[in-house]
């Protein structure tokens, strides 16, 4: 596989960033798409979740922009806020050695006034969701006349979610000379039509169309609809996963299954579109940092979820759209890790399975559910999430938190897990046994010279 250092067109500051991030060899999508994008050509790329596509288009757009120019030069469109935040985080990591570069996330779920204030000084890169971007464009608060490149990330999902008209509206604001890079897990007719409308002689780049059977093992189990909840419980007890994402087709099923699991002693979290944005953020953070073993979610709510080592995904029922099956199983077996994908199949869902098999180009065996496990519960999560009522707006950094928690808090570095610092709050994964003593000690101490409320989530 080709190394990033072999790309002479990649500026030295980006070579330095890839080295600092331990990105040595390019993934298949990076090796195929990045050189083409650096040649200033349009690209339509088919790439699965976890394939390294964000770094591919991120390095390209950063390589082509002028950091000295205080104008918006690159726009990344994402279907959900969660994905946009994930993309924004990776772009900032890649741009760490570029001085005076402003990368801004503009999504719904955040007070628009805060975002309007952030646009007083124009960013060079914006990552956002269609609805909020249109709000700002229609108010004449976002200027796209200097745009060099547009990225449509997970284009198939944006179209599935009904964003075609909004995406088209946004692209009509952009210069005709812009580069358009379209990334999608599938080449649906709608994606092809979008490409034909807005791209100029794009180079088609296709890598693996299906997830590798070397890293993801799939099982399909026959189940009667009335016992789906019991089947999920039995499989969780059998597998004893450190983390499991359970997909449901409806919000009601998410709520019902989550309630069922709680009553059986498994503290699962629920993620669906009716949750307030803060609740969604905190749910995702707890699952990502190891404070929760089981997350029950709809397909749309789980978009943008980036868990590096997720051993198990479980489908409560087969999705109506076969492409969603590809997205579901793509949550496991990432970054070279092995993963397990289990799907429950009722007799009435056989046509759905046939559509999945057609895409995969193979037939899947449906087996009987395995015998009930000897286990009666799941081990408690190793971590608990601690919340600090202060964040980036208070100039808090992860290093400040580590210093306070390992200093006055009395923890060792090994008792700390993932740290997420948001604008007004910070979330820290702490080994569960150490939390009570930590909270007691921090009542009378300060972080970065200031008193912040610290509590268990």
C-alpha positions in Angstrom: 0.0 0.0 0.0 1.3 3.5 -0.9 2.6 5.7 1.9 1.5 9.4 2.4 5.1 10.4 2.2 5.1 9.2 -1.5 2.6 12.0 -2.4 4.7 14.9 -3.6 1.6 17.0 -4.1 0.7 16.8 -0.4 2.2 19.9 1.5 4.8 19.3 4.1 2.5 20.5 7.0 0.0 17.8 6.0 2.8 15.2 5.7 3.8 16.3 9.2 0.2 15.8 10.5 -0.2 12.3 9.0 3.0 11.3 10.7 1.9 12.8 14.0 -1.4 10.8 13.8 0.5 7.6 12.9 -1.1 7.5 9.4 1.6 5.7 7.6 0.1 3.6 4.8 -2.9 4.9 2.8 -6.1 2.9 2.9 -7.6 1.8 -0.5 -9.9 4.8 -0.8 -7.1 7.2 0.1 -4.7 5.7 -2.4 -7.4 5.8 -5.1 -9.1 9.1 -4.5 -6.5 11.5 -2.9 -4.1 11.8 -5.9 -7.1 12.6 -8.2 -8.5 15.2 -5.9 -5.0 16.8 -5.6 -5.1 17.2 -9.4 -8.2 19.4 -8.9 -10.6 16.9 -10.5 -14.2 16.1 -9.4 -14.5 12.6 -7.8 -17.5 10.3 -7.1 -16.2 7.7 -4.7 -17.9 4.6 -3.3 -16.5 3.9 0.1 -17.8 2.1 3.2 -17.9 3.6 6.7 -14.5 3.2 8.4 -12.6 3.1 5.1 -10.6 6.3 5.8 -12.6 8.6 3.4 -12.7 11.5 5.8 -8.9 11.7 5.8 -9.0 11.4 2.0 -11.1 14.4 1.3 -9.8 16.2 4.4 -6.2 16.1 3.2 -7.3 17.2 -0.3 -9.3 20.2 0.7 -6.7 21.3 3.2 -3.9 21.0 0.5 -5.8 23.2 -1.9 -6.9 26.0 0.3 -5.0 29.3 1.0 -4.7 29.6 4.8 -3.7 33.2 4.5 -7.0 34.1 2.8 -9.8 35.0 5.3 -12.5 33.6 3.1 -14.6 30.4 3.1 -13.0 28.1 0.7 -14.3 24.6 1.4 -17.7 23.3 2.5 -18.4 19.7 3.7 -22.1 18.7 3.8 -23.1 15.8 6.2 -26.5 14.2 6.8 -26.3 14.5 10.6 -24.8 16.6 13.3 -23.0 13.7 14.8 -21.2 12.9 11.5 -20.4 16.6 11.0 -18.8 16.9 14.5 -16.8 13.7 13.8 -15.6 15.1 10.4 -14.8 18.5 12.0 -12.7 16.8 14.7 -10.7 14.9 12.1 -10.1 18.0 9.9 -8.8 19.9 12.9 -6.4 17.1 13.7 -5.2 17.0 10.1 -4.8 20.8 10.1 -2.9 21.0 13.4 0.3 22.4 11.8 -1.5 25.0 9.6 -1.5 28.4 11.4 -4.5 30.7 11.5 -6.9 28.2 10.0 -10.5 28.4 11.2 -12.7 25.2 10.8 -16.3 25.7 11.9 -19.2 23.3 12.5 -22.6 24.6 11.6 -25.4 22.2 12.5 -28.9 22.2 13.9 -29.3 21.5 17.6 -27.0 24.4 18.5 -28.4 27.9 19.2 -28.2 29.8 15.9 -27.0 33.0 17.7 -23.8 31.3 18.8 -23.1 30.3 15.2 -23.9 33.8 13.9 -21.3 35.2 16.3 -18.8 32.7 15.1 -19.2 33.9 11.5 -18.1 37.4 12.3 -14.6 36.3 11.4 -15.1 34.1 8.3 -13.9 30.5 8.5 -11.9 28.9 5.7 -13.6 25.6 6.2 -17.2 24.8 7.2 -18.7 21.4 8.0 -22.5 21.4 8.4 -25.9 19.9 7.9 -28.2 21.1 5.1 -30.9 22.7 7.1 -28.8 25.0 9.2 -26.6 26.0 6.3 -29.7 27.0 4.3 -30.9 29.1 7.3 -27.6 31.0 7.3 -27.4 31.3 3.5 -30.9 32.7 3.3 -30.1 35.2 6.0 -27.1 36.2 3.9 -24.8 35.3 6.8 -22.8 32.7 5.0 -20.8 33.6 1.9 -19.9 30.9 -0.7 -18.6 33.0 -3.5 -15.0 32.2 -2.8 -15.6 28.5 -2.5 -13.0 26.2 -4.0 -14.4 22.8 -3.1 -17.6 21.1 -1.8 -17.7 17.6 -0.2 -20.9 15.6 -0.1 -20.2 13.1 2.6 -22.5 10.0 2.8 -24.5 11.4 -0.1 -26.7 8.3 -0.2 -27.8 8.9 3.4 -28.5 12.6 2.7 -30.8 11.7 -0.2 -32.5 8.9 1.8 -33.2 11.5 4.5 -34.9 13.8 2.0 -32.2 16.4 1.7 -32.0 16.4 -2.2 -33.8 19.8 -2.5 -31.8 21.4 0.3 -28.4 20.1 -1.1 -29.3 21.3 -4.5 -30.3 24.7 -3.1 -26.9 25.0 -1.3 -25.0 24.0 -4.4 -26.7 26.7 -6.4 -25.1 29.3 -4.2 -21.6 28.0 -5.1 -19.3 29.1 -7.9 -19.5 27.0 -11.1 -15.7 26.6 -10.9 -15.8 24.7 -7.6 -14.6 21.2 -7.2 -17.3 18.7 -6.1 -16.2 15.5 -4.3 -19.1 13.1 -3.7 -18.6 10.2 -1.2 -21.2 7.5 -0.8 -21.5 3.9 0.4 -23.7 3.0 -2.5 -24.2 4.1 -6.1 -27.9 4.4 -6.2 -29.7 6.0 -9.2 -30.4 9.1 -7.0 -26.6 9.4 -6.2 -25.7 9.1 -9.9 -28.3 11.7 -10.8 -26.9 14.1 -8.2 -23.4 13.5 -9.7 -24.6 14.2 -13.3 -26.3 17.4 -12.2 -23.5 19.0 -10.2 -20.2 17.4 -11.2 -17.9 18.0 -14.2 -16.5 14.8 -15.7 -15.9 13.2 -12.3 -13.4 10.4 -11.8 -15.3 7.3 -10.4 -13.4 5.6 -7.6 -14.7 2.4 -6.2 -13.1 0.3 -3.4 -14.7 -2.7 -1.6 -18.4 -2.7 -2.2 -19.0 -5.0 0.7 -17.4 -5.3 4.1 -14.6 -7.9 4.3 -15.6 -11.3 5.6 -12.1 -11.5 7.0 -13.0 -8.9 9.7 -16.8 -9.2 10.0 -18.6 -12.4 10.8 -22.4 -12.4 10.1 -25.1 -14.6 11.7 -28.8 -14.5 10.8 -31.2 -16.1 13.4 -34.8 -17.0 12.9 -37.2 -15.4 15.4 -40.9 -14.9 16.0 -41.8 -11.2 16.3 -43.3 -11.7 19.7 -40.1 -12.9 21.3 -37.6 -10.4 19.7 -36.9 -8.7 23.0 -36.1 -12.1 24.7 -33.9 -13.0 21.7 -31.9 -9.8 22.0 -31.5 -10.4 25.8 -30.3 -14.0 25.2 -27.8 -13.0 22.6 -26.4 -10.2 24.8 -26.0 -12.7 27.7 -24.4 -15.2 25.4 -21.9 -12.8 23.7 -21.1 -10.7 26.8 -19.9 -7.9 24.6 -17.8 -4.9 25.9 -20.0 -2.8 23.5 -23.0 -3.6 21.4 -25.1 -1.4 19.1 -28.6 -2.7 18.6 -30.5 -1.3 15.6 -34.2 -0.9 15.5 -36.4 0.3 12.6 -38.6 2.6 14.7 -38.4 4.9 17.7 -41.1 2.9 19.5 -39.1 -0.3 19.2 -36.0 1.6 20.6 -38.0 2.7 23.6 -39.7 -0.7 24.2 -36.5 -2.7 23.9 -34.5 -0.3 26.1 -37.2 -0.5 28.8 -37.2 -4.3 28.6 -33.4 -4.5 29.0 -33.4 -2.2 32.0 -36.1 -4.4 33.7 -33.8 -7.4 33.0 -30.8 -5.7 34.7 -29.0 -4.4 31.6 -28.7 -0.6 31.7 -29.0 0.1 28.0 -29.2 3.6 26.5 -31.6 4.8 23.8 -30.9 7.0 20.8 -33.6 8.3 18.5 -34.7 11.4 16.8 -37.1 12.6 19.5 -34.4 13.1 22.0 -33.2 16.7 22.8 -29.7 17.4 21.3 -28.0 17.5 24.7 -29.5 14.1 25.6 -28.3 12.7 22.3 -24.8 14.1 22.8 -24.5 12.7 26.3 -25.9 9.3 25.2 -23.3 9.0 22.4 -20.5 10.2 24.7 -21.3 7.5 27.3 -21.3 4.7 24.7 -18.2 6.0 23.0 -16.2 6.3 26.3 -17.1 2.9 27.6 -19.6 4.0 30.3 -22.4 2.0 28.7 -22.2 -1.4 27.1 -25.5 -1.4 25.1 -26.9 1.3 22.9 -30.3 0.8 21.2 -30.7 3.2 18.2 -32.5 3.9 15.0 -30.4 3.9 11.8 -30.7 7.7 11.4 -29.7 8.4 15.0 -26.6 6.2 14.8 -25.2 8.0 11.7 -21.8 9.5 12.5 -21.2 7.3 15.5 -17.4 6.6 15.5 -16.4 3.8 17.8 -13.0 2.4 16.9 -13.5 -1.0 18.6 -17.2 -2.1 18.6 -17.3 -5.9 18.8 -21.0 -6.5 18.1 -23.8 -5.0 16.2 -27.3 -6.6 16.4 -30.3 -6.0 14.2 -33.6 -6.2 16.1 -35.1 -6.7 12.7 -33.9 -6.4 9.1 -34.0 -2.9 7.6 -36.5 -2.1 4.9 -33.7 -0.5 2.8 -31.0 -3.2 2.1 -28.3 -0.4 2.0 -29.0 0.2 5.7 -27.7 -3.3 6.4 -24.4 -2.4 4.9 -24.2 0.7 7.1 -25.2 -1.3 10.2 -22.5 -4.0 9.9 -20.0 -1.3 9.0 -20.1 -0.1 12.6 -18.1 -3.2 13.6 -14.9 -4.7 12.3 -13.2 -1.3 11.8 -9.6 -0.3 11.7 -8.4 -3.9 11.3 -10.4 -5.2 14.3 -12.6 -8.2 14.0 -16.4 -7.8 14.5 -19.6 -9.7 14.8 -22.9 -8.7 13.1 -26.1 -10.6 14.2 -29.5 -10.1 12.5 -32.9 -11.4 13.7 -35.1 -12.5 10.8 -38.8 -13.1 11.1 -40.6 -15.2 8.4 -42.2 -12.1 6.9 -38.7 -10.5 6.4 -37.4 -13.0 3.9 -37.9 -10.6 0.9 -35.8 -8.1 2.8 -33.1 -10.7 3.2 -33.2 -11.5 -0.5 -32.6 -7.9 -1.3 -29.6 -7.9 1.1 -28.2 -11.0 -0.5 -28.6 -9.5 -4.0 -26.4 -6.6 -3.0 -23.9 -8.9 -1.3 -23.8 -11.3 -4.2 -24.2 -14.3 -1.9 -26.8 -16.3 0.1 -27.0 -16.2 3.9 -28.0 -19.2 6.1 -30.7 -18.6 8.7 -30.1 -20.6 11.8 -32.0 -21.3 15.0 -31.3 -19.1 18.0 -28.4 -20.6 20.1 -29.3 -22.2 23.5 -29.9 -19.8 26.5 -26.6 -18.6 28.1 -25.5 -19.6 31.5 -24.8 -15.9 32.2 -27.5 -14.0 34.0 -26.2 -10.5 33.5 -23.5 -8.4 31.7 -20.5 -7.1 33.7 -20.8 -3.5 34.7 -19.1 -1.0 32.5 -15.5 -0.3 33.5 -16.0 3.4 33.3 -18.4 6.0 34.6 -18.8 9.4 33.0 -18.0 12.5 35.1 -19.3 15.9 33.9 -17.6 19.2 34.4 -19.8 22.3 34.0 -17.2 24.1 32.0 -15.8 23.7 28.5 -14.0 25.3 25.6 -15.7 28.7 26.3 -14.0 28.6 29.7 -10.6 27.8 28.1 -10.6 24.3 29.5 -8.4 21.8 27.7 -8.0 18.0 28.2 -4.5 18.6 29.7 -6.1 20.9 32.4 -8.5 18.2 33.3 -5.9 15.5 33.5 -3.8 17.7 35.7 -6.6 18.3 38.1 -7.9 14.8 38.2 -4.4 13.3 38.8 -3.4 16.1 41.1 -5.9 17.1 43.7 -8.3 14.4 42.5 -5.8 11.7 43.4 -6.2 9.5 40.3 -3.5 7.8 38.3 -3.4 8.4 34.5 -4.5 4.7 34.1 -7.8 5.5 35.8 -8.8 8.0 33.2 -10.4 7.2 29.9 -11.7 9.3 27.0 -12.0 13.1 27.6 -14.5 15.2 25.5 -14.4 18.9 25.9 -17.5 20.7 24.4 -18.2 24.4 24.4 -19.9 24.6 27.8 -19.3 21.1 29.3 -16.6 18.5 29.5 -17.1 14.7 29.9 -14.5 12.4 31.4 -14.5 8.6 31.6 -13.2 7.6 35.0 -12.8 4.0 36.3 -16.1 3.4 38.2 -14.5 2.4 41.5 -12.6 5.7 41.7 -15.5 8.1 41.1 -16.8 8.6 44.7 -13.4 9.5 46.1 -12.7 11.8 43.1 -15.9 13.7 43.4 -15.3 14.2 47.1 -11.8 15.5 46.6 -12.8 17.9 43.8 -15.4 19.6 45.9 -12.7 21.7 47.5 -10.2 22.0 44.6 -10.0 24.0 41.4 -9.4 23.3 37.7 -7.1 25.8 36.0 -7.5 28.1 39.0 -11.3 28.1 38.8 -14.1 26.3 40.7 -16.3 24.2 38.5 -19.1 21.9 39.4 -18.1 18.3 38.9 -20.7 15.5 39.0 -21.5 12.0 37.9 -23.7 11.8 34.7 
